[in-house]
Amino acid sequence: DAGVTQSPTHLIKTRGQQVTLRCSPKSGHDTVSWYQQALGQGPQFIFQYYEEEERQRGNFPDRFSGHQFPNYSSELNVNALLLGDSALYLCASSTGSNSPLHFGNGTRLTVT
Amino acid sequence: AQSVTQLDSQVPVFEEAPVELRCNYSSSVSVYLFWYVQYPNQGLQLLLKYLSGSTLVESINGFEAEFNKSQTSFHLRKPSVHISDTAEYFCAVSDTGGFKTIFGAGTRLFVKA
C-alpha cells in the first residue's frame, strides 16, 4: 500500500519563474493538505483540498494556488517565485476533517 | 486563531534518561491534539493523538502525552529514551470544527550515548 508520494524530490528555480509540485495521496484518502516548511521551522499550512475544491487556506498570497483531480491527486503551483519561497513543501493526505495527516517526504524547492 | 508553542527548540539528553517535550496551545474552541515525529531524512509521521476520552494517550514506542485543558498543554514524555529517538518532534492542533492542522516550531531531541 503506497503512502503519500511527491514529485519531484528536489527542484531549483530562478526568481520570477513558476513551479508545479505534485502529490498522490495515500490509498483511500480523499483530502490533501499542503504545507511549507522553512529550515528550522514547523510546517506552515498553505491550503487543503477536498472534492476538488479548496476548503481552507492559510496566510499565503495568491501566488500560491492548487488543484485536486478526480483521482484525489493534487498539484501546488507557485507563480513569480521569490527567494523566500525556498523551503520544503510537504503534502499530507487524510480521510476527513481532523483525522491524522499522512505526509510525503516533501519537495525541496530552492529559488536562486 | 489557534497557535502552538513548543517551549524548547532543542533538548539534549543522555540515553536511558527521562525526557519531557513541552507544548502549549491556544484556541477558543475544542481541539484535537497531535504529536508528529520527523526522523533524519524522513517525512513527518504521527506519533500519537488526542481526540477525546482519556486525557493520557500513548504511542507504541513508549512515548505518552497528557491533555491538560486547564493549562492548555499537551506535553510529551518518555521515561527512558534510546539513541533511536533522536529526531524532531512537532506538536500540532486542529479545532474540532475546522480543517487545518497547525504545527509548532518543533523540538529537536538529541539523545547522547
Chai-1 contact restraints between the chains, C-beta under 6 A:
chainA,res_idxA,chainB,res_idxB,connection_type,confidence,min_distance_angstrom,max_distance_angstrom,comment,restraint_id
A,Q41,B,A105,contact,1.0,0.0,6.0,A-B,restraint_1
A,G42,B,F90,contact,1.0,0.0,6.0,A-B,restraint_2
A,G42,B,F103,contact,1.0,0.0,6.0,A-B,restraint_3
A,G42,B,G104,contact,1.0,0.0,6.0,A-B,restraint_4
A,G42,B,A105,contact,1.0,0.0,6.0,A-B,restraint_5
A,G42,B,G106,contact,1.0,0.0,6.0,A-B,restraint_6
A,P43,B,F103,contact,1.0,0.0,6.0,A-B,restraint_7
A,F45,B,K100,contact,1.0,0.0,6.0,A-B,restraint_8
A,Q48,B,F99,contact,1.0,0.0,6.0,A-B,restraint_9
A,R55,B,F99,contact,1.0,0.0,6.0,A-B,restraint_10
A,Q56,B,F99,contact,1.0,0.0,6.0,A-B,restraint_11
A,Q56,B,K100,contact,1.0,0.0,6.0,A-B,restraint_12
A,S97,B,F99,contact,1.0,0.0,6.0,A-B,restraint_13
A,N98,B,Y32,contact,1.0,0.0,6.0,A-B,restraint_14
A,N98,B,S94,contact,1.0,0.0,6.0,A-B,restraint_15
A,P100,B,L46,contact,1.0,0.0,6.0,A-B,restraint_16
A,P100,B,K49,contact,1.0,0.0,6.0,A-B,restraint_17
A,F103,B,G43,contact,1.0,0.0,6.0,A-B,restraint_18
A,F103,B,L44,contact,1.0,0.0,6.0,A-B,restraint_19
A,G104,B,G43,contact,1.0,0.0,6.0,A-B,restraint_20
A,N105,B,G43,contact,1.0,0.0,6.0,A-B,restraint_21
